[in-house]
Structures are given as structure tokens and as C-alpha cells.
Amino acid sequence: GGEFDNKVVKSIEEFLPFRNEAVEIFLALAQYRKTAETHQLVHRFFELLIPYMYRPEHISSWKEWDFDNFFYIVHELFIYAIASFLKYECFDAVSYLLRHRYYFEKGASEDRMISFADIRHYMRSFELRNSRLQLRRISLRADLLEQRSRTSGLPFRLLMQADFVLFMRDCIDSVRNNTSQSWWPETLLYVERHGGAFEIFARAESKEYFNRIKCLFDISAKTDLEPVLKAFQEEKLRIPKWEWSSFNPAALLGYEQLATRP
């Protein structure tokens, strides 16, 4: 893997102008085109990107990190799409992207539909880079997401909020369907600087606002979150830890205050 990680990083860097363009489009759609048609368009856009994350049938010799640049790019774009829709309170758009699975023709026999959580893949090349260059970073991927957010027009806390929504939705789905957890919230390594509940959950102290955001988790009441919080306490669900930093899902949800005011 010697210099391979350089190629991955270079490829990700070269994609930045396209990433910025995509973010502008997501923000414009969220602001001006809040239609069911838009939700479907964005969903199909990600459906077109997913095959890039997998080895094409005709490639027989490959290394496990050959698709890492696509792993990074598609995952980053997805978080920005979610963050853009949350910024303009298009909760139904986010709900659509998380509820509907993604069609992907992997092979003859396999299930053709995959969950949004499969959009996040582990990247081995960053780990190789970290040890090769002795960078001693907890997560190069989190660092890169944070650095690249500075030119995106979206503050990093909105990315963290989106990542947290994705993490929680994946946890809720895994408790509900008795499946394993898949979504690892890369950006939440930085969440300690944030403190307190994320904005949409802070606002959801109002019952009216809570009723607007509950579609994000496909729940009907605050109490529907209890099994998940219990699973965290009993360690049936993993809460990410990075060396000595972690986070408290109930605090980021502002759980105590949710739906306590009119």
C-alpha cells in the first residue's frame, strides 16, 4: 500500500470542485424545490453512485482499498445531501432517503436492495496512510471531512447533525428489524466541542416541531426512542469511541426536553 494512499487522497482532493457544485445543488433543491419529485431525484442520484463503490464484474485482480476514493466521495456527498435538507427543514426529504432502500444490481443471486447505511464503508487506505506517515491521528477521515467542510458553505456542526441523524436512524432500524448496526458517524469524533443537543432536537422541545421531525426516525412518539436508548445502556448497541472521546446519544437528542412544550 506504500504510495497508494497518496493516490486516494489526490483523487479525493481533485473531486472537491465537483463536491462543492453538488452541495450547491442540494441546497438549492432543499430551498426552492421541496417536492416529492425532488426526493426521488436525489434518491436515484445516489442509486447511480452506489455501483462505483463495488468491484465491477470484469475486474478480477484488485486490492481491498481500490475503491476507497469512491467510498469517501459517495459517503461525503450523502452526508451533505442530508445536511442540506435538514438545514432547510425538509424532513420529509430526509425521511424518504432513509426509508427507501437503494436498487443495486450486484450479481445474480444477491438481494438487489441496500439500505442507506451501506453507503458508508470502512476505508483501509487511510489507516495505512496514518501508520506509514506516522501521523498519529485518531481518524484521518474525520479530519478530512472537517477540513473540507470549510469550503462547502455549510458549517461543520450541520454535517455532524446529519451524521448523528443517520447514526440514530440506523440504530433504530437495527433494534426494530433485529439487524446489525452499520452506520459509523465519522464526524462525531469532533462532537465534544459542540455540547448540548443538536439544533433540530433542541427545537423539538416543542411538540409541534417534534411532530415535524419524527418522520426522520419513522416513529410516532418520543417513547418510541426508549428501546434504542435502553439498548445503548445495555451495550446491545455500540456507541462509537475514539480513544478517550465518545458521545451521549440521549444528550445530543435532547431527549429529556423532547416534546415537553406546546
URFEN-V368610 format. One record per residue. SS is DSSP state (A for helix, B for strand, O for the rest). PHI is phi in degrees with one decimal (NA if undefined). D_LAST is the distance of its C-alpha to the last C-alpha in whole Angstrom. Layout:
BEGIN
ss->SS phi->PHI d_last->D_LAST
ss->SS phi->PHI d_last->D_LAST
END
This chain:
BEGIN
ss->O phi->NA d_last->57
ss->O phi->-19.9 d_last->59
ss->O phi->-97.8 d_last->58
ss->A phi->-59.1 d_last->56
ss->A phi->-61.4 d_last->52
ss->A phi->-60.2 d_last->53
ss->A phi->-63.8 d_last->53
ss->A phi->-61.4 d_last->50
ss->A phi->-63.9 d_last->49
ss->A phi->-62.9 d_last->51
ss->A phi->-62.3 d_last->50
ss->A phi->-67.5 d_last->46
ss->A phi->-62.9 d_last->47
ss->A phi->-66.8 d_last->48
ss->O phi->-80.2 d_last->45
ss->A phi->-52.1 d_last->43
ss->A phi->-59.3 d_last->44
ss->A phi->-70.6 d_last->43
ss->A phi->-60.8 d_last->40
ss->A phi->-62.5 d_last->39
ss->A phi->-64.0 d_last->39
ss->A phi->-60.5 d_last->37
ss->A phi->-63.5 d_last->34
ss->A phi->-59.2 d_last->35
ss->A phi->-66.0 d_last->35
ss->A phi->-57.5 d_last->32
ss->A phi->-65.9 d_last->30
ss->A phi->-65.1 d_last->31
ss->A phi->-62.3 d_last->30
ss->A phi->-63.8 d_last->27
ss->A phi->-81.1 d_last->27
ss->A phi->-116.4 d_last->29
ss->O phi->-128.6 d_last->29
ss->O phi->-83.3 d_last->26
ss->O phi->-125.8 d_last->28
ss->A phi->-60.5 d_last->29
ss->A phi->-63.2 d_last->32
ss->A phi->-60.9 d_last->31
ss->A phi->-57.1 d_last->30
ss->A phi->-67.6 d_last->33
ss->A phi->-58.3 d_last->35
ss->A phi->-66.7 d_last->34
ss->A phi->-59.8 d_last->34
ss->A phi->-68.1 d_last->37
ss->A phi->-58.4 d_last->38
ss->A phi->-69.6 d_last->37
ss->A phi->-59.5 d_last->39
ss->A phi->-70.6 d_last->42
ss->A phi->-83.7 d_last->42
ss->A phi->-55.4 d_last->42
ss->A phi->-58.5 d_last->45
ss->A phi->-66.0 d_last->46
ss->A phi->-87.1 d_last->45
ss->O phi->-124.1 d_last->48
ss->O phi->-68.5 d_last->51
ss->O phi->-64.9 d_last->53
ss->O phi->-51.9 d_last->55
ss->O phi->-82.3 d_last->58
ss->O phi->-93.1 d_last->58
ss->O phi->-101.7 d_last->60
ss->O phi->-109.9 d_last->60
ss->O phi->-156.2 d_last->57
ss->O phi->-108.4 d_last->55
ss->O phi->-65.5 d_last->52
ss->O phi->-105.0 d_last->51
ss->O phi->-62.2 d_last->52
ss->O phi->-111.4 d_last->49
ss->A phi->-62.0 d_last->47
ss->A phi->-62.9 d_last->46
ss->A phi->-69.9 d_last->45
ss->A phi->-54.6 d_last->43
ss->A phi->-66.2 d_last->41
ss->A phi->-65.6 d_last->41
ss->A phi->-66.6 d_last->39
ss->A phi->-63.3 d_last->37
ss->A phi->-61.8 d_last->36
ss->A phi->-60.3 d_last->36
ss->A phi->-65.2 d_last->33
ss->A phi->-61.9 d_last->31
ss->A phi->-66.3 d_last->31
ss->A phi->-61.6 d_last->30
ss->A phi->-63.0 d_last->27
ss->A phi->-61.6 d_last->26
ss->A phi->-65.1 d_last->27
ss->A phi->-67.8 d_last->25
ss->A phi->-68.5 d_last->22
ss->A phi->-57.1 d_last->22
ss->O phi->-99.0 d_last->22
ss->O phi->57.6 d_last->19
ss->O phi->-88.1 d_last->21
ss->A phi->-66.7 d_last->20
ss->A phi->-67.5 d_last->22
ss->A phi->-65.3 d_last->25
ss->A phi->-63.4 d_last->24
ss->A phi->-57.0 d_last->23
ss->A phi->-62.5 d_last->27
ss->A phi->-67.1 d_last->29
ss->A phi->-94.0 d_last->28
ss->A phi->-79.9 d_last->28
ss->O phi->-85.8 d_last->31
ss->O phi->-78.3 d_last->34
ss->B phi->-112.7 d_last->37
ss->B phi->-77.9 d_last->40
ss->O phi->-152.1 d_last->43
ss->O phi->-83.2 d_last->47
ss->O phi->-76.5 d_last->48
ss->O phi->-166.8 d_last->51
ss->O phi->-67.1 d_last->52
ss->O phi->-98.0 d_last->51
ss->O phi->-75.4 d_last->48
ss->O phi->-58.8 d_last->44
ss->O phi->-86.8 d_last->43
ss->B phi->-111.7 d_last->40
ss->B phi->-123.5 d_last->38
ss->O phi->-79.5 d_last->35
ss->A phi->-55.3 d_last->33
ss->A phi->-65.7 d_last->34
ss->A phi->-76.1 d_last->37
ss->A phi->-78.0 d_last->37
ss->O phi->-103.3 d_last->37
ss->O phi->-116.4 d_last->41
ss->O phi->-67.6 d_last->42
ss->O phi->-113.0 d_last->45
ss->A phi->-72.8 d_last->48
ss->A phi->-60.0 d_last->49
ss->A phi->-68.4 d_last->47
ss->A phi->-67.6 d_last->48
ss->A phi->-61.3 d_last->52
ss->A phi->-63.4 d_last->51
ss->A phi->-58.9 d_last->50
ss->A phi->-80.0 d_last->52
ss->A phi->-62.3 d_last->55
ss->O phi->-92.9 d_last->54
ss->O phi->48.5 d_last->53
ss->O phi->-77.9 d_last->50
ss->O phi->53.6 d_last->48
ss->O phi->-92.1 d_last->45
ss->O phi->-68.1 d_last->42
ss->O phi->-151.2 d_last->41
ss->A phi->-64.3 d_last->43
ss->A phi->-67.0 d_last->41
ss->A phi->-62.1 d_last->37
ss->A phi->-58.5 d_last->40
ss->A phi->-66.2 d_last->40
ss->A phi->-60.2 d_last->37
ss->A phi->-68.4 d_last->36
ss->A phi->-61.4 d_last->39
ss->A phi->-71.1 d_last->39
ss->A phi->-70.5 d_last->35
ss->O phi->-67.1 d_last->37
ss->O phi->-105.2 d_last->38
ss->O phi->-93.6 d_last->35
ss->O phi->83.2 d_last->33
ss->O phi->-119.9 d_last->30
ss->O phi->-63.6 d_last->29
ss->A phi->-60.3 d_last->30
ss->A phi->-63.6 d_last->27
ss->A phi->-71.7 d_last->25
ss->A phi->-68.3 d_last->28
ss->A phi->-63.4 d_last->27
ss->A phi->-60.9 d_last->24
ss->A phi->-63.9 d_last->25
ss->A phi->-61.9 d_last->28
ss->A phi->-67.2 d_last->25
ss->A phi->-59.5 d_last->23
ss->A phi->-64.8 d_last->27
ss->A phi->-61.8 d_last->28
ss->A phi->-64.4 d_last->25
ss->A phi->-63.2 d_last->25
ss->A phi->-63.3 d_last->29
ss->A phi->-65.0 d_last->28
ss->A phi->-62.2 d_last->26
ss->A phi->-61.3 d_last->28
ss->A phi->-71.5 d_last->31
ss->A phi->-69.8 d_last->30
ss->A phi->-64.9 d_last->29
ss->A phi->-103.3 d_last->32
ss->O phi->55.0 d_last->34
ss->O phi->-115.4 d_last->35
ss->O phi->-86.4 d_last->36
ss->O phi->-67.2 d_last->34
ss->O phi->-124.3 d_last->35
ss->O phi->-83.2 d_last->33
ss->O phi->-103.6 d_last->34
ss->O phi->-80.5 d_last->32
ss->A phi->-50.8 d_last->34
ss->A phi->-72.1 d_last->32
ss->A phi->-74.0 d_last->30
ss->A phi->-54.4 d_last->34
ss->A phi->-93.0 d_last->32
ss->A phi->-71.3 d_last->29
ss->A phi->-60.3 d_last->30
ss->A phi->-69.9 d_last->30
ss->O phi->-85.1 d_last->26
ss->O phi->65.9 d_last->25
ss->O phi->71.8 d_last->21
ss->O phi->-69.5 d_last->19
ss->O phi->-66.6 d_last->19
ss->A phi->-53.1 d_last->17
ss->A phi->-63.7 d_last->16
ss->A phi->-80.6 d_last->15
ss->A phi->-61.9 d_last->14
ss->A phi->-65.4 d_last->11
ss->O phi->-75.1 d_last->10
ss->O phi->-62.3 d_last->8
ss->B phi->-80.0 d_last->5
ss->A phi->-58.1 d_last->5
ss->A phi->-61.5 d_last->6
ss->A phi->-71.3 d_last->9
ss->A phi->-56.8 d_last->10
ss->A phi->-62.9 d_last->11
ss->A phi->-76.8 d_last->13
ss->A phi->-91.2 d_last->15
ss->A phi->-64.5 d_last->15
ss->A phi->-65.1 d_last->18
ss->A phi->-60.1 d_last->20
ss->O phi->-109.3 d_last->21
ss->O phi->53.6 d_last->21
ss->O phi->-118.4 d_last->19
ss->O phi->-110.0 d_last->16
ss->O phi->-148.1 d_last->14
ss->A phi->-55.0 d_last->14
ss->A phi->-61.9 d_last->17
ss->A phi->-65.5 d_last->19
ss->A phi->-83.4 d_last->20
ss->A phi->-57.7 d_last->21
ss->A phi->-58.0 d_last->25
ss->A phi->-72.8 d_last->25
ss->A phi->-63.6 d_last->24
ss->A phi->-66.4 d_last->27
ss->A phi->-63.1 d_last->29
ss->A phi->-64.8 d_last->29
ss->A phi->-61.0 d_last->29
ss->O phi->-84.3 d_last->32
ss->O phi->59.2 d_last->34
ss->O phi->-81.8 d_last->34
ss->O phi->-113.4 d_last->32
ss->O phi->-84.3 d_last->33
ss->O phi->-99.4 d_last->31
ss->O phi->-55.9 d_last->34
ss->O phi->-130.3 d_last->36
ss->B phi->-123.1 d_last->38
ss->O phi->47.6 d_last->41
ss->O phi->-102.4 d_last->39
ss->B phi->-112.1 d_last->35
ss->O phi->-155.6 d_last->32
ss->O phi->-150.6 d_last->29
ss->O phi->-111.6 d_last->26
ss->A phi->-55.3 d_last->24
ss->A phi->-63.0 d_last->21
ss->A phi->-70.2 d_last->21
ss->A phi->-68.8 d_last->21
ss->A phi->-80.1 d_last->18
ss->O phi->57.4 d_last->16
ss->A phi->-55.1 d_last->16
ss->A phi->-57.2 d_last->15
ss->A phi->-87.3 d_last->12
ss->O phi->-53.6 d_last->11
ss->O phi->54.3 d_last->7
ss->O phi->-101.6 d_last->7
ss->B phi->-124.4 d_last->4
ss->O phi->-63.1 d_last->0
END
